[in-house]
Amino acid sequence: MHAIDLRRRPLALVATAVLAASAVAALGIESSANALADKHQGGSLGVSSQPWGTFDGHAVSLYTLSSGHDMTVKITNFGATVQSIWVPDRSGHATNVALGFSSLSDYTHDFLQQNTGVGWPLPGGSGDTYFGATIGRYANRIANHSFTMQCSSCSNNGATYTLPANNGTNTLHGGDLGWNTMVWTPTTSSGPGFVALTLTLNSPDGDEGFPASMTTSVTYTLTSDNSLKIKYNAKNNEPAGGKATVVNVTNHAYFNLAGEASGPVSDQLLAINANTYSPINTDFIPTAPFTVPVAGTPFDFRSLKPIGQDITNVTKSDGTNGTFNQLVIAHGYDHNWVLNGSGFHLASVAQEPTNGITLWTSTDEPGVQFYSGNFLVGDLTGTGGRLYRQTSGFTLETQHFPDTPHHIGQAGWPSVVLNGGATYNSNTTYKFTTEGRGLHVTF
């Protein structure tokens, strides 16, 4: 049995260790993914592209990043979207562990249905899934589709902004035409041990109701140790003292470590580095007391456990003593976990025990939204030609907290305000290894 008790190690050291193959070994884990890479090499390190159609008069391409060690990631500049992630399992078989679509038209129909008002493929179906997309300006929900800017040295202090109501009364994931619906400008690069795709987007003042002009880039870097690094850089183009805005960017990849459309993820293991989570009201907005200890609740993932172990356990206390059980409101998990520690560090570990594929997520964000695919209803066909149903995948959306624009300046709410001339930076890494069935992780 491989045992790791992360409570006994400095978090910064753990994060650094997890992101390097040699340090994985130092943690007492033998990474068979690295052994497989040494045997098979999986082709060469590289990046290529192919035309993938057009949208709104702009050319769209599908980029293929190869690690040289059996990992391949495909990304399109429509929505800066991760289309598939192929990684080796314990036997060396390449497995796509990300949910997605096989054509550009599927993405455009899915991502734009809120704006067009046309359900796709059928009314009342799964809705906009955001499979693999870059989410902005504001990931997650803003209550009452509005917020009032509060900043001490900006020209729009006290101004109230009305946003699209695309999730009941909420603004979700940037509005009807969020950054996932835009064609980004691509640039590729490479260097020793990595290949990268940088995607850039200009967002004007008033975009979906948000103030200030912004220029944003997301850089996907695939390294030879099978890490997909995502770096976000967003600059407020207004002058110092000009309009401030709010920003919260994430990637909305859905993972199924047994393979895309292979079935429910209920038996896959998950550990989250968090002692508290954010309870929600029936509008999916964080509600008082805003953070609740996970101990003794179905939300306790401080040690690896099956995702489905407690997902239907509505008789177990969720720590809120509320009228509605949190699992009932969300139809499963769709909550923010408040990550322990600070700086760039390990946020979660997930594993499919049967094939050994293990996902190590590290970030410098304060929270992670774990979503168990609760609203996939079987109407969407994935890249492998099979339907996606409830719990066909899970997300680990590293981000600031939902609805923070209504809590600017309050204790316990990391700021999402970006002043004129300032730059927002954020980093998340998804590292893939293979591990034995005895893997044990405790935060």
Buried (B, 14 or more C-beta within 10 A) or exposed (E): EBEBEBEEBEBBBBBBBBBBBEBBEEBEBEBBBBBBBEEEEBEEBBBEBEEBBEBEEEEBBBBBBBBBBBBBBBBBBBBBBBBBBBBBBBEBEBBBBBBBBBEBEBBBBBBBBBBEEEBBBEEEBBBBBBBBBBBBBBBBBBBBBBBEBBBEEBBBEEBEBEBBBBBBEBBBBBBBBBBBBBBBEBEBEBEEEBBBBBBBBEBEBEBBBBBBBBBBBBBBBBBBBBBBBBBBBBBBBBEEEBBBBBBBBBBBBBBBBBBBBBEBBBBBBBBBBBBBBBBBBEBBBBBEEBBBEBEEBBBBBBBBBBBBBBBEBEEBEBBBEBEBBBBEBBBBBBBBBBBBBEEBBBBBBBBBBEBBBBBBBBBBBBBBBBBBBBBBBEBBBBBBEBEBBBBBBBBBBBBBBBBBBBBBEEEEBBBBBBBBEBEBEBBBBBBBBBBBEEBEBEB
